[in-house]
Amino acid sequence: MRIAYLLNTLSTGGAERQITALARSMTARGHAVELIVLKRPAAAEPLMREPVIHLGMRRNPASLPLALVRAVRALRAFRPDIIHANNFHGNILARVLRFGVPRARVISTIHNVYEGGTWRSLALQLSDPLSGHSAAVCHAAAEEAIRRRIVPRTKCSVIANGIDCREFAPQAVCLAGEKRAAPATEFVWLAVGRLAPAKDYPNLLRAFAQVHRAAPHARLWIAGEGKPQYSQYLRHLAGTPDRSLVRWLGLRHDIPSLLHRADAFVLSSAWEGMPLALGEAMAMEKPFVATDVGGVRELAGDCGRIVPARDSEALAASMLEWMGEPAELRQAKGRAARRRILAQFTIEESAARWEMLYQRLLPHC
């Protein structure tokens, strides 16, 4: 098969990392793959063996006509059987491109329970006939899309995100010689994700303030970047002159190493799809606390603690409960979390399910 992936950017958001991992898996399975990226090249993009086309789209609508021309030219040259689109802008663009590349089948991906407000939902609903199928990353996202009439139930399925368990493996990180960066007397919580409202870092910062008052040896590391104004707001909200208490790590490409060096993982999101960062923490055998949003329960099972969203007191209480448990119990729960990922949520399993969907939509392949 010939598969073109449409995505907003190649930077390190969860959806983007999932699609680049899927693209590599499809290449390894013998398919021809091309990535079409809506935005201009970012400062730090992963190196891809597959061809990458940047359309250079901006917020200015004037950039759209040229981007459409570039996309049609690239797709006609590549001749895809499948256009696999991601996120709102990618899904809409792929449906428009059907008029320029009519032989390709479009598959839309729903990465979150919240894809935008009323106008976005209406745009997705009205353009759905141009999409052959929609796949959500979790049942919660699928049910929400069906409820909002973004896609009919007959055209919607669920394919969970997959984790690269060779990259996210405690043994592999240990063999690389990674050592703990924090003193053994400290307990380090790690959060990973964009500095954006969806991740609800104000909730986490309020919870951590309570945790630190009860357990002064607690530390919080936050890996991710965001828009400058919002990032500055979060740093102001943290409000601590001691930079060792809350460390803002910025954009990182060594997440397995950070997880290895942390004691536990925390997810404080207000809304999610199937959070890749949580799956990666589970693969790294980390005890965790996560908010009950999107597909968190589907992913976590009974391997960690799940608390209501936007409830700082509940989040803090669960973080303190983990800190009070014996290390042996935390380690046992971590091993159970990795076993769950290996059994149900590997990138190989996810790629196999995507391949089956492609083949079902293209019986001649």
C-alpha distance (Angstrom), angle and dihedral (degrees) to the residues before:
residue distance angle dihedral
M1 . . .
R2 3.78 . .
I3 3.81 111.7 .
A4 3.81 127.9 -172.4
Y5 3.80 116.4 -165.4
L6 3.82 118.4 -154.5
L7 3.79 116.3 -159.9
N8 3.78 137.6 155.2
T9 3.79 98.9 -117.8
L10 3.79 142.9 -18.3
S11 3.81 92.7 -124.4
T12 3.77 120.8 117.6
G13 3.81 104.8 -82.4
G14 3.80 116.0 133.7
A15 3.80 95.7 -108.9
E16 3.80 91.9 46.8
R17 3.80 93.4 49.6
Q18 3.78 90.2 48.1
I19 3.80 93.2 52.6
T20 3.81 94.4 46.3
A21 3.81 88.9 50.6
L22 3.81 89.7 48.7
A23 3.81 90.9 49.0
R24 3.81 90.8 53.4
S25 3.80 90.5 48.6
M26 3.82 92.0 51.6
T27 3.79 90.9 49.3
A28 3.81 88.9 51.6
R29 3.81 88.4 51.4
G30 3.80 90.3 58.1
H31 3.81 100.8 -100.8
A32 3.81 124.8 133.1
V33 3.81 109.7 -115.1
E34 3.80 135.1 -170.1
L35 3.81 128.4 178.0
I36 3.80 120.4 -145.8
V37 3.79 111.5 -165.2
L38 3.79 118.6 -162.1
K39 3.80 97.6 -152.4
R40 3.78 133.0 55.6
P41 3.84 118.6 -86.7
A42 3.80 112.1 -71.5
A43 3.79 124.0 -133.4
A44 3.81 93.8 -107.5
E45 3.79 115.2 30.5
P46 3.81 126.9 161.6
L47 3.77 115.9 -105.8
M48 3.80 110.1 -107.9
R49 3.78 129.1 -163.7
E50 3.79 88.2 -156.1
P51 3.84 121.0 82.7
V52 3.82 112.6 -92.7
I53 3.81 123.7 -157.2
H54 3.81 118.3 -167.3
L55 3.81 114.3 -156.5
G56 3.81 95.0 -165.9
M57 3.80 96.0 -135.9
R58 3.81 117.6 174.3
R59 3.78 135.1 -175.7
N60 3.81 87.5 -95.3
P61 3.85 107.6 94.9
A62 3.81 88.4 -143.0
S63 3.82 88.5 76.4
L64 3.82 92.3 61.3
P65 3.85 101.3 80.0
L66 3.80 93.6 52.2
A67 3.80 90.9 45.1
L68 3.82 90.5 52.5
V69 3.80 91.1 50.8
R70 3.81 91.3 50.0
A71 3.79 91.5 47.8
V72 3.81 94.7 49.4
R73 3.80 91.4 48.0
A74 3.80 92.2 49.3
L75 3.79 93.6 47.1
R76 3.80 94.8 46.0
A77 3.81 89.3 51.3
F78 3.82 92.1 47.3
R79 3.84 95.6 41.3
P80 3.84 97.8 -152.6
D81 3.77 124.4 -159.8
I82 3.81 89.8 -158.5
I83 3.80 131.6 32.7
H84 3.79 104.9 -162.8
A85 3.82 107.4 -164.2
N86 3.79 128.4 -165.6
N87 3.81 136.4 -159.9
F88 3.80 124.9 -1.4
H89 3.81 99.9 -64.3
G90 3.79 93.8 43.0
N91 3.80 92.1 48.1
I92 3.81 93.0 50.9
L93 3.81 93.6 44.1
A94 3.80 92.8 50.2
R95 3.79 90.9 53.2
V96 3.80 91.7 51.0
L97 3.81 89.9 48.1
R98 3.81 90.2 58.5
F99 3.81 86.9 81.1
G100 3.81 90.3 59.0
V101 3.81 96.7 39.0
P102 3.82 103.8 31.1
R103 3.83 97.8 167.0
A104 3.82 94.1 63.1
R105 3.80 121.6 90.0
V106 3.80 115.7 -133.6
I107 3.79 122.0 -138.7
S108 3.80 117.3 -171.2
T109 3.80 123.2 -154.2
I110 3.81 124.4 -148.5
H111 3.80 106.6 -153.9
N112 3.81 99.8 174.0
V113 3.78 143.4 31.6
Y114 3.81 86.7 -123.5
E115 3.81 114.2 51.2
G116 3.80 94.4 165.5
G117 3.80 140.6 -70.7
T118 3.79 133.5 -52.6
W119 3.81 96.8 -65.4
R120 3.79 93.3 52.1
S121 3.79 91.3 47.6
L122 3.80 90.2 50.7
A123 3.81 92.2 49.0
L124 3.81 91.2 51.2
Q125 3.80 91.8 45.5
L126 3.81 95.4 50.0
S127 3.82 93.8 45.1
D128 3.81 95.7 44.8
P129 3.85 93.9 100.1
L130 3.83 86.9 67.4
S131 3.81 90.5 59.1
G132 3.77 120.2 77.4
H133 3.79 95.1 -154.2
S134 3.81 143.1 -12.2
A135 3.80 124.2 -140.9
A136 3.80 123.1 -167.2
V137 3.79 124.3 -154.3
C138 3.81 92.5 -130.7
H139 3.80 139.6 13.7
A140 3.80 91.6 -110.0
A141 3.81 91.4 58.3
A142 3.81 91.6 45.3
E143 3.79 93.4 51.3
E144 3.80 92.2 47.6
A145 3.82 91.7 50.3
I146 3.79 90.7 49.6
R147 3.81 91.6 47.0
R148 3.81 90.8 52.1
R149 3.84 89.7 46.8
I150 3.79 92.1 -120.6
V151 3.81 87.8 134.4
P152 3.81 133.0 4.2
R153 3.79 116.7 -112.5
T154 3.82 90.9 -116.4
K155 3.82 90.8 62.8
C156 3.81 98.7 42.8
S157 3.80 131.7 86.8
V158 3.79 137.0 162.7
I159 3.80 125.9 -115.3
A160 3.78 112.1 171.4
N161 3.77 123.4 -139.2
G162 3.78 115.1 -96.7
I163 3.80 131.6 -136.8
D164 3.81 125.4 -139.5
C165 3.80 96.4 -127.5
R166 3.79 92.7 -174.2
E167 3.80 91.9 60.7
F168 3.81 93.7 37.2
A169 3.79 98.5 51.7
P170 3.82 125.6 122.7
Q171 3.79 91.6 -143.6
A172 3.80 92.9 54.1
V173 3.80 92.3 51.0
C174 3.81 91.7 47.3
L175 3.81 91.0 50.9
A176 3.80 88.3 53.0
G177 3.81 87.6 61.3
E178 3.80 98.2 -113.3
K179 3.79 114.4 167.1
R180 3.77 133.1 -167.6
A181 3.82 111.1 -87.0
A182 3.80 97.4 -161.9
P183 3.83 124.8 69.2
A184 3.80 114.0 -92.1
T185 3.80 88.7 -117.9
E186 3.82 91.2 65.2
F187 3.80 127.3 79.7
V188 3.79 110.3 -143.5
W189 3.80 123.5 -154.9
L190 3.81 115.6 -164.4
A191 3.81 126.0 -156.2
V192 3.81 120.4 -174.8
G193 3.80 125.9 -167.9
R194 3.78 146.8 82.9
L195 3.77 116.9 -55.4
A196 3.79 91.7 -114.1
P197 3.83 136.7 124.7
A198 3.81 92.5 -102.1
K199 3.81 90.4 65.8
D200 3.82 91.5 52.5
Y201 3.78 97.3 -146.8
P202 3.83 90.7 171.2
N203 3.82 85.6 66.5
L204 3.82 90.1 51.2
L205 3.80 94.5 45.8
R206 3.80 91.9 51.0
A207 3.81 89.9 48.2
F208 3.80 92.8 47.7
A209 3.80 91.3 51.4
Q210 3.82 87.5 59.3
V211 3.80 91.7 44.7
H212 3.80 92.7 51.3
R213 3.79 92.7 49.6
A214 3.82 89.8 55.5
A215 3.82 95.7 36.3
P216 3.83 112.4 27.1
H217 3.80 91.8 -174.1
A218 3.83 90.8 66.2
R219 3.81 118.1 111.8
L220 3.82 131.6 -173.5
W221 3.80 125.9 -148.0
I222 3.81 118.9 -170.4
A223 3.81 119.0 -165.8
G224 3.79 116.0 -166.8
E225 3.77 144.0 72.6
G226 3.78 135.0 -127.3
K227 3.76 144.9 166.2
P228 3.82 110.1 -39.7
Q229 3.80 96.5 -119.8
Y230 3.81 94.2 50.2
S231 3.81 92.2 42.9
Q232 3.79 90.0 53.2
Y233 3.80 90.2 49.2
L234 3.81 90.4 54.6
R235 3.78 92.8 48.8
H236 3.79 89.5 50.7
L237 3.80 90.1 48.6
A238 3.81 90.7 53.0
G239 3.78 84.9 60.9
T240 3.81 99.0 -176.4
P241 3.81 123.2 131.7
D242 3.82 89.6 -158.4
R243 3.79 103.8 85.9
S244 3.79 91.8 -167.4
L245 3.81 91.3 69.4
V246 3.82 96.7 59.9
R247 3.80 115.2 20.2
W248 3.81 117.7 -166.1
L249 3.80 102.6 -153.2
G250 3.82 98.2 -179.6
L251 3.78 122.8 -153.5
R252 3.80 109.2 -9.6
H253 3.78 134.1 -173.3
D254 3.82 95.4 -171.2
I255 3.81 99.8 72.2
P256 3.85 94.4 142.2
S257 3.80 88.8 55.6
L258 3.81 92.5 47.8
L259 3.80 91.4 49.5
H260 3.80 90.3 49.1
R261 3.81 90.9 52.8
A262 3.82 95.1 46.4
D263 3.81 125.5 80.6
A264 3.81 97.7 -142.1
F265 3.81 143.0 -3.0
V266 3.80 128.9 -122.9
L267 3.82 130.3 -164.6
S268 3.81 115.5 -170.6
S269 3.82 101.0 173.3
A270 3.79 125.3 155.5
W271 3.81 90.8 -153.3
E272 3.80 135.3 2.9
G273 3.75 146.1 161.9
M274 3.81 113.0 -142.9
P275 3.83 100.4 -32.6
L276 3.78 109.0 -133.0
A277 3.81 92.7 -164.7
L278 3.80 90.9 60.0
G279 3.81 91.7 49.5
E280 3.80 90.0 50.2
A281 3.81 91.0 50.5
M282 3.80 89.8 50.8
A283 3.81 90.4 50.3
M284 3.81 87.5 53.1
E285 3.83 89.8 54.2
K286 3.79 95.9 -113.7
P287 3.80 123.9 156.8
F288 3.78 108.2 -126.5
V289 3.77 148.7 -170.5
A290 3.82 116.6 -150.7
T291 3.77 136.1 174.3
D292 3.79 118.1 -111.2
V293 3.81 98.5 -108.4
G294 3.80 135.6 126.9
G295 3.79 113.2 -25.0
V296 3.82 96.8 -16.8
R297 3.81 94.1 115.6
E298 3.81 91.1 45.7
L299 3.80 89.6 54.2
A300 3.80 101.3 36.5
G301 3.79 102.4 44.7
D302 3.80 106.9 176.5
C303 3.80 94.9 -37.1
G304 3.80 97.8 104.9
R305 3.76 146.0 7.5
I306 3.81 119.9 -72.4
V307 3.81 122.2 -164.9
P308 3.81 135.2 -179.7
A309 3.80 117.3 -83.8
R310 3.82 119.4 -104.4
D311 3.82 91.6 18.6
S312 3.80 108.0 120.4
E313 3.79 94.1 177.3
A314 3.80 93.1 54.9
L315 3.80 90.7 45.5
A316 3.81 91.8 50.6
A317 3.80 92.5 46.5
S318 3.81 92.3 53.4
M319 3.80 92.2 46.2
L320 3.81 89.6 52.8
E321 3.81 90.9 46.8
W322 3.81 90.6 56.8
M323 3.78 90.9 47.2
G324 3.80 89.9 53.2
E325 3.81 94.7 51.4
P326 3.82 121.3 97.2
A327 3.81 113.1 -94.7
E328 3.82 89.2 -119.8
L329 3.81 91.4 60.6
R330 3.81 92.4 48.6
Q331 3.80 89.7 50.1
A332 3.80 92.5 48.7
K333 3.81 91.4 51.1
G334 3.80 89.1 48.0
R335 3.80 92.0 53.7
A336 3.81 90.0 48.9
A337 3.81 89.4 51.8
R338 3.80 91.9 54.3
R339 3.80 91.3 47.9
R340 3.81 89.1 54.3
I341 3.80 91.6 51.8
L342 3.81 91.9 47.8
A343 3.80 90.9 49.3
Q344 3.80 99.4 46.6
F345 3.81 116.4 3.4
T346 3.81 112.3 47.7
I347 3.81 121.6 134.8
E348 3.82 87.4 -121.1
E349 3.81 91.1 58.6
S350 3.80 91.4 46.0
A351 3.82 92.6 48.6
A352 3.81 91.4 49.3
R353 3.80 90.9 53.6
W354 3.82 92.2 47.8
E355 3.81 89.9 49.6
M356 3.80 90.6 52.0
L357 3.81 90.3 51.0
Y358 3.81 91.9 50.0
Q359 3.79 90.5 50.1
R360 3.80 92.4 47.7
L361 3.79 90.5 54.7
L362 3.81 91.2 45.3
P363 3.82 106.7 40.6
H364 3.81 91.4 176.1
C365 3.86 92.7 63.2
